[in-house]
Amino acid sequence: MRQTQGSTPQMKGRAPQLVTLRTMVKEMFMHTRSQWGLLMLGAISVIAISVLEFMIPQLTKHIIDRIIPAKRFYALLETGGLIVLAGLLLGAFNFGSSYVMTLVSQKAIFQLRNKLYKHTLSLDLTFFDRNRTGDLMARLTGDVNQLQELVSADSLSILADMITFMAIVGYLFYTDWKLALLTLITLPFLFVTSRFFSLRIKRAYRTVRQISAELNNSLQDTLSGIRMVKSFASEDKEAVEFAKWSEQHRTATVSASRLSAIFAPIINWLNLIGMAVVLLFGSWQIMHNRMTVGEIIAYLAYLRLLQAPIRSFSRLITKLQQSAAAFERIQEVLEVVPRVCDKEDAIVLPPVQGDIVFDDVGFAYEEGRPILENFHLRLRRNQTTALVGSSGSGKSTIAYLIARLYDVQRGDIYIDGHPLTDVTMKSLRQQMGIVSQEVILLNGTIRENIAYGKPEATAEEIQAAAVAANAHEFITAFPQGYETSIGERGVKLSGGQKQRLSIARAFLTNPRILILDEATAALDTESEQHIQRALSLLLPGRTCLVIAHRLSTIQSADQIVVLEHGQIMELGNHETLLRQKGRYKALYDMQFPAKSIY
């Protein structure tokens, strides 16, 4: 259940690389291409905000320098009314830009999350074997949510700030170029400071995202295995483990926040230096009658507006670095190329007869450790082939390869003469049914679980499948019948009941090829008998592959394949293999010592 503390799951298949802010912004705005109307509306709003913010100090200057000395009371009321109106318009445009950009950002996040989820589902099992569920969940939720900061009113306000900045700088130079130069002298220091902190903030928040993923992994492992945790009275141990990750998350978050907290006051301090310069030099100019009081007040107001883009930029840098850390983790998944995928010219597999041939197949999960090597096998149509052998002999691997959950590294597998790699995976798997020892059920109703492979199935079809799977009786015994909620992973059902639902699901899709992977291994005798009766109705007329340790379940198979270390040791039916007195006979004698007659 545990990963080494401090390690970080890495996406396999590419070298780690830094993702530039430019790439991130380009990717996000690609998801807003269909919303240019809203973006233009937002841009108009922020431009209007810039204009209004520029006008208000001018109105203030007009009151102080012209209206007050002339004692024009009506003009004072009119100008004051204009300031109030400008304030109302500022509020309206701020609301409009914020609301519009929320619509845009949520649509962009919706598209990105769906893109990431669809791509994740397209990846092969090798990817999921090497990456943890909690980490993938963190990328799909928290990391994607973090990116909405890139497409927000705050980000769009940078446009308004740039317009305001240019307008104010022009005005300052027009009013007093010496004072303007003194004011702008702090800008290089602001730039250098922002540059210094930005990279460190990005690294800090990437660490936070990684530890957050580990926290998710810990939660996912513990909650999904809660019965095991309680069975071993390990609640305290798991609480300590979770507290350890929580402490690392707290430490990393505090470290990242410390950088942001240091960054903001330094920026404010540099801004205050600029304000002090303006106040002192401007006052000296007033004393020498080179500026009016209204001009200096307007100048200070413009300086505040000039500093606002700088403060906004400093806040934006923190958000950008947080988003960049999240974006890198998302890109790591999006750039993984699935190893198992359809060829460009793959054909739709026609309705199958069910002849499956392994031709000189070689396969290994890890390089240098082959599971199958120079493997040959034929599964004939409408016949049942059983696989027996020791654990690790390659039985389940053969099933995985038929379903093309993995691709062979050498040789070919044919179905009705078609190489599996020449047909689409969807058309192949739609004609297959798999019933495994580990039954996967959804947290929904019995009806929804039976109809999972055929959502459009009628109530009559679902009931017929349940009857055939010997499940209808126990289903109707529940007060809600087929609408009974079975809980997460079917926790409210017994092992035999879950297995019969799995068989009913296979009945409903009516597959031509059926794979039974230890379908009765974990069941009691009574449940096994129920399952066997259901399977006796499901197997005829199909190509069946049965993987079993219990030899009692495969004695009627048309051919039995005895595997050891990925090689076929013996091949024949039950009677033939017993007479050979080889590996199969030894396995049979171990299970039925009193029944051996050969």
ChimeraX attribute file (.defattr): number of C-alpha atoms within 10 A of each C-alpha:
attribute: neighborCount
match mode: 1-to-1
recipient: residues
	/A:1	8
	/A:2	10
	/A:3	12
	/A:4	6
	/A:5	11
	/A:6	11
	/A:7	10
	/A:8	15
	/A:9	15
	/A:10	16
	/A:11	20
	/A:12	16
	/A:13	14
	/A:14	12
	/A:15	8
	/A:16	11
	/A:17	9
	/A:18	8
	/A:19	15
	/A:20	12
	/A:21	14
	/A:22	9
	/A:23	11
	/A:24	19
	/A:25	17
	/A:26	11
	/A:27	14
	/A:28	20
	/A:29	16
	/A:30	12
	/A:31	18
	/A:32	19
	/A:33	12
	/A:34	13
	/A:35	14
	/A:36	11
	/A:37	11
	/A:38	17
	/A:39	20
	/A:40	12
	/A:41	15
	/A:42	25
	/A:43	20
	/A:44	16
	/A:45	24
	/A:46	26
	/A:47	20
	/A:48	17
	/A:49	25
	/A:50	22
	/A:51	16
	/A:52	19
	/A:53	19
	/A:54	21
	/A:55	14
	/A:56	20
	/A:57	21
	/A:58	17
	/A:59	16
	/A:60	20
	/A:61	20
	/A:62	17
	/A:63	21
	/A:64	18
	/A:65	14
	/A:66	15
	/A:67	17
	/A:68	13
	/A:69	9
	/A:70	11
	/A:71	11
	/A:72	12
	/A:73	11
	/A:74	10
	/A:75	15
	/A:76	17
	/A:77	12
	/A:78	11
	/A:79	18
	/A:80	15
	/A:81	12
	/A:82	15
	/A:83	18
	/A:84	13
	/A:85	13
	/A:86	18
	/A:87	16
	/A:88	12
	/A:89	16
	/A:90	20
	/A:91	12
	/A:92	14
	/A:93	20
	/A:94	19
	/A:95	14
	/A:96	18
	/A:97	24
	/A:98	20
	/A:99	16
	/A:100	21
	/A:101	24
	/A:102	17
	/A:103	15
	/A:104	26
	/A:105	24
	/A:106	16
	/A:107	18
	/A:108	25
	/A:109	20
	/A:110	15
	/A:111	15
	/A:112	21
	/A:113	19
	/A:114	13
	/A:115	13
	/A:116	18
	/A:117	17
	/A:118	12
	/A:119	16
	/A:120	18
	/A:121	11
	/A:122	14
	/A:123	18
	/A:124	18
	/A:125	15
	/A:126	15
	/A:127	18
	/A:128	14
	/A:129	9
	/A:130	12
	/A:131	16
	/A:132	19
	/A:133	15
	/A:134	19
	/A:135	24
	/A:136	22
	/A:137	16
	/A:138	23
	/A:139	27
	/A:140	21
	/A:141	11
	/A:142	14
	/A:143	25
	/A:144	20
	/A:145	19
	/A:146	19
	/A:147	25
	/A:148	21
	/A:149	17
	/A:150	21
	/A:151	24
	/A:152	21
	/A:153	23
	/A:154	18
	/A:155	17
	/A:156	19
	/A:157	24
	/A:158	18
	/A:159	16
	/A:160	22
	/A:161	23
	/A:162	16
	/A:163	17
	/A:164	24
	/A:165	23
	/A:166	12
	/A:167	16
	/A:168	19
	/A:169	19
	/A:170	13
	/A:171	16
	/A:172	21
	/A:173	13
	/A:174	10
	/A:175	15
	/A:176	15
	/A:177	14
	/A:178	11
	/A:179	18
	/A:180	20
	/A:181	13
	/A:182	14
	/A:183	22
	/A:184	16
	/A:185	12
	/A:186	16
	/A:187	15
	/A:188	10
	/A:189	13
	/A:190	19
	/A:191	14
	/A:192	11
	/A:193	16
	/A:194	21
	/A:195	13
	/A:196	12
	/A:197	18
	/A:198	23
	/A:199	13
	/A:200	16
	/A:201	25
	/A:202	22
	/A:203	15
	/A:204	22
	/A:205	24
	/A:206	23
	/A:207	20
	/A:208	24
	/A:209	24
	/A:210	23
	/A:211	25
	/A:212	25
	/A:213	25
	/A:214	28
	/A:215	22
	/A:216	21
	/A:217	24
	/A:218	21
	/A:219	15
	/A:220	18
	/A:221	17
	/A:222	19
	/A:223	12
	/A:224	12
	/A:225	12
	/A:226	13
	/A:227	11
	/A:228	13
	/A:229	17
	/A:230	10
	/A:231	9
	/A:232	8
	/A:233	11
	/A:234	13
	/A:235	15
	/A:236	10
	/A:237	11
	/A:238	16
	/A:239	11
	/A:240	12
	/A:241	16
	/A:242	19
	/A:243	13
	/A:244	14
	/A:245	20
	/A:246	17
	/A:247	13
	/A:248	19
	/A:249	21
	/A:250	15
	/A:251	13
	/A:252	21
	/A:253	18
	/A:254	15
	/A:255	17
	/A:256	22
	/A:257	16
	/A:258	13
	/A:259	16
	/A:260	19
	/A:261	12
	/A:262	11
	/A:263	20
	/A:264	15
	/A:265	11
	/A:266	14
	/A:267	20
	/A:268	16
	/A:269	11
	/A:270	17
	/A:271	23
	/A:272	16
	/A:273	14
	/A:274	21
	/A:275	20
	/A:276	14
	/A:277	14
	/A:278	20
	/A:279	17
	/A:280	10
	/A:281	17
	/A:282	23
	/A:283	17
	/A:284	13
	/A:285	17
	/A:286	14
	/A:287	12
	/A:288	10
	/A:289	10
	/A:290	12
	/A:291	16
	/A:292	18
	/A:293	17
	/A:294	19
	/A:295	21
	/A:296	20
	/A:297	18
	/A:298	22
	/A:299	27
	/A:300	19
	/A:301	20
	/A:302	24
	/A:303	23
	/A:304	15
	/A:305	20
	/A:306	23
	/A:307	22
	/A:308	16
	/A:309	21
	/A:310	22
	/A:311	17
	/A:312	15
	/A:313	20
	/A:314	24
	/A:315	16
	/A:316	19
	/A:317	20
	/A:318	25
	/A:319	22
	/A:320	25
	/A:321	22
	/A:322	25
	/A:323	27
	/A:324	28
	/A:325	26
	/A:326	25
	/A:327	26
	/A:328	20
	/A:329	24
	/A:330	20
	/A:331	16
	/A:332	19
	/A:333	23
	/A:334	17
	/A:335	13
	/A:336	16
	/A:337	16
	/A:338	17
	/A:339	15
	/A:340	18
	/A:341	18
	/A:342	16
	/A:343	12
	/A:344	8
	/A:345	9
	/A:346	14
	/A:347	15
	/A:348	13
	/A:349	20
	/A:350	12
	/A:351	11
	/A:352	16
	/A:353	16
	/A:354	24
	/A:355	18
	/A:356	22
	/A:357	21
	/A:358	21
	/A:359	16
	/A:360	15
	/A:361	19
	/A:362	20
	/A:363	24
	/A:364	17
	/A:365	14
	/A:366	8
	/A:367	7
	/A:368	7
	/A:369	9
	/A:370	15
	/A:371	20
	/A:372	26
	/A:373	17
	/A:374	14
	/A:375	18
	/A:376	17
	/A:377	16
	/A:378	14
	/A:379	20
	/A:380	19
	/A:381	20
	/A:382	18
	/A:383	20
	/A:384	23
	/A:385	25
	/A:386	29
	/A:387	26
	/A:388	24
	/A:389	22
	/A:390	13
	/A:391	12
	/A:392	13
	/A:393	20
	/A:394	22
	/A:395	27
	/A:396	18
	/A:397	19
	/A:398	21
	/A:399	21
	/A:400	14
	/A:401	17
	/A:402	24
	/A:403	21
	/A:404	19
	/A:405	17
	/A:406	21
	/A:407	21
	/A:408	19
	/A:409	14
	/A:410	16
	/A:411	15
	/A:412	19
	/A:413	24
	/A:414	18
	/A:415	21
	/A:416	17
	/A:417	11
	/A:418	17
	/A:419	14
	/A:420	23
	/A:421	19
	/A:422	16
	/A:423	19
	/A:424	18
	/A:425	21
	/A:426	11
	/A:427	14
	/A:428	20
	/A:429	17
	/A:430	17
	/A:431	19
	/A:432	22
	/A:433	24
	/A:434	21
	/A:435	23
	/A:436	20
	/A:437	18
	/A:438	15
	/A:439	17
	/A:440	15
	/A:441	22
	/A:442	16
	/A:443	15
	/A:444	16
	/A:445	19
	/A:446	25
	/A:447	22
	/A:448	21
	/A:449	24
	/A:450	28
	/A:451	23
	/A:452	17
	/A:453	15
	/A:454	16
	/A:455	11
	/A:456	9
	/A:457	16
	/A:458	11
	/A:459	12
	/A:460	9
	/A:461	15
	/A:462	24
	/A:463	19
	/A:464	17
	/A:465	25
	/A:466	28
	/A:467	17
	/A:468	21
	/A:469	28
	/A:470	23
	/A:471	25
	/A:472	20
	/A:473	11
	/A:474	12
	/A:475	21
	/A:476	13
	/A:477	10
	/A:478	12
	/A:479	9
	/A:480	12
	/A:481	16
	/A:482	21
	/A:483	15
	/A:484	17
	/A:485	20
	/A:486	18
	/A:487	15
	/A:488	13
	/A:489	15
	/A:490	22
	/A:491	13
	/A:492	13
	/A:493	14
	/A:494	12
	/A:495	18
	/A:496	22
	/A:497	20
	/A:498	22
	/A:499	29
	/A:500	29
	/A:501	28
	/A:502	26
	/A:503	29
	/A:504	30
	/A:505	26
	/A:506	25
	/A:507	26
	/A:508	23
	/A:509	20
	/A:510	17
	/A:511	19
	/A:512	20
	/A:513	28
	/A:514	24
	/A:515	27
	/A:516	21
	/A:517	22
	/A:518	18
	/A:519	27
	/A:520	26
	/A:521	16
	/A:522	14
	/A:523	17
	/A:524	11
	/A:525	11
	/A:526	10
	/A:527	17
	/A:528	19
	/A:529	15
	/A:530	18
	/A:531	22
	/A:532	17
	/A:533	13
	/A:534	21
	/A:535	20
	/A:536	11
	/A:537	13
	/A:538	21
	/A:539	19
	/A:540	12
	/A:541	15
	/A:542	20
	/A:543	25
	/A:544	28
	/A:545	26
	/A:546	25
	/A:547	29
	/A:548	21
	/A:549	18
	/A:550	15
	/A:551	18
	/A:552	11
	/A:553	19
	/A:554	21
	/A:555	14
	/A:556	15
	/A:557	18
	/A:558	17
	/A:559	22
	/A:560	25
	/A:561	22
	/A:562	23
	/A:563	22
	/A:564	19
	/A:565	17
	/A:566	22
	/A:567	17
	/A:568	17
	/A:569	14
	/A:570	18
	/A:571	18
	/A:572	17
	/A:573	18
	/A:574	19
	/A:575	12
	/A:576	15
	/A:577	20
	/A:578	20
	/A:579	12
	/A:580	13
	/A:581	12
	/A:582	13
	/A:583	18
	/A:584	25
	/A:585	19
	/A:586	14
	/A:587	18
	/A:588	19
	/A:589	16
	/A:590	11
	/A:591	15
	/A:592	12
	/A:593	11
	/A:594	8
	/A:595	9
	/A:596	13
	/A:597	8
	/A:598	10
